[in-house]
Amino acid sequence: MTSSVLPTYNRAPLHFVKGEGAWLIEEDGRRFLDLGSGIAVNALGHANPELVQVLTDQASKLWHVSNLYEIPQQEALATKLTDVTFADRVFFTNSGTEACELAVKMARKYWYEKGQPEKVEIVTFSGSFHGRSTAAIAAAGSEKMVKGFGPILGGFVHVAWGDHEGLHNAVNDTTAAILIEPVQGEGGIRPLPDQCLQGLRKLCDEKGILLILDEVQCGMGRTGRLFAHEWAGITPDIMMVAKGIGGGFPLGAVLATEAASSGMVPGTHGSTYGGNPLGCAVGKAVVDRIADPAFLDGVRARARTLRQKLEGLVAAHPDTFEEVRGMGLMIGLKTKIAPADFVQAGYNAEVITVPAADNIVRLLPPLNITEDEIAEAVTRLDRAATALETR
Ligand SMILES: *Cc1c(COP(=O)(O)O)cnc(C)c1O
């Protein structure tokens, strides 16, 4: 098949024409239960009526004006985010990758303004994913990401995930920041234990360096807390957010403390679309909903149900699955077969999952999936596993 689209993706031959909550409807009428949420994006389900209302209301008034002017919707969303997090300042982007760009610039500028311009290095971890820009691929550093793309942006130091000694050796007088996902997403749903995140915070405090958390995938209620780092009782200096925050509208953000963001004065950064009225109106509705403690209680309850049922699924299919891991509604099924084969079997059973590294099939359902849908989802996953075992 020839397509006019640049062939950078391996796409499944599925054509979804409509979404309703946790369901995606194919052109041919089949109804798929969506445990992928467009890679943790549609956090409140497809075509959420409340979000549709907010989007269409704003769309009929004003979409875009640029950051040459004040944008009340942007102010309102920033205020909401600073109210419910560690942050004092917020910059809005259109994606996680752009959030990564600013996080890197902000950390370096912080040290430059402090009169320590030699502090530029950012320590990152194997298996991490921060986006596809030149800075983001340099941050991840894997051959798969950087090979063929010319000189790699300097200033990133890579440490093996879980290598404490390597981490301590990597931090020196030129270190500006440590950048880590509290739960690796693309890397295969690998949660960082609470004590490791606490240890990172302590190390950063001792050395006076900045802690940057990439919560693009694990944030916005995904783990059952508004942000994953809350479980460890620590706060970062800078945090990247995207995916779930727009509920499907392209929106990202960098949240930071007053101190960490102090170098970003007028003229140092910008984005034409970033923080546009349309995106921020939707984002505000999403954050209002997800930050509600009662909603997060519900996420944790649904996560417990799903986890329990998945433990049963794994026990029932020992030749297909090795274990369940993850936090909240950010779950990995470690497979003994190629994860892509399981994802395909899922399509046949009309349930959508997402592969990840480390032989993981990811489950990232909408945060408001119902208990009945969870039961139905696991029935379909069971059907997929059985079909693979009897082929
Ligand atoms: C998806 C992702 C990104 C990149 O976000 P985009 O919106 O695709 O640019 C960065 N970090 C993490 C952890 C992600 O999961």
The ligand as an SDF file (V2000), in Angstrom:
LIG
                    3D

 15 15  0  0  0  0  0  0  0  0999 V2000
    4.8860   10.6160   25.3520 C   0  0  0  0  0  0  0  0  0  0  0  0
    5.9970   11.0300   26.2450 C   0  0  0  0  0  0  0  0  0  0  0  0
    6.7870   12.1580   25.9430 C   0  0  0  0  0  0  0  0  0  0  0  0
    6.6500   12.9300   24.6680 C   0  0  0  0  0  0  0  0  0  0  0  0
    5.4050   13.5180   24.5510 O   0  0  0  0  0  0  0  0  0  0  0  0
    4.8400   13.9660   23.1060 P   0  0  0  0  0  0  0  0  0  0  0  0
    3.5660   14.6460   23.4350 O   0  0  0  0  0  0  0  0  0  0  0  0
    4.7120   12.7300   22.2920 O   0  0  0  0  0  0  0  0  0  0  0  0
    5.8330   14.9060   22.5310 O   0  0  0  0  0  0  0  0  0  0  0  0
    7.7450   12.5290   26.8760 C   0  0  0  0  0  0  0  0  0  0  0  0
    7.9210   11.8450   28.0030 N   0  0  0  0  0  0  0  0  0  0  0  0
    7.1840   10.7660   28.3200 C   0  0  0  0  0  0  0  0  0  0  0  0
    7.4050   10.0720   29.6240 C   0  0  0  0  0  0  0  0  0  0  0  0
    6.2070   10.3100   27.4470 C   0  0  0  0  0  0  0  0  0  0  0  0
    5.4900    9.2230   27.7450 O   0  0  0  0  0  0  0  0  0  0  0  0
  1  2  1  0
  2  3  1  0
  2 14  2  0
  3  4  1  0
  3 10  2  0
  4  5  1  0
  5  6  1  0
  6  7  2  0
  6  8  1  0
  6  9  1  0
 10 11  1  0
 11 12  2  0
 12 13  1  0
 12 14  1  0
 14 15  1  0
M  END
$$$$
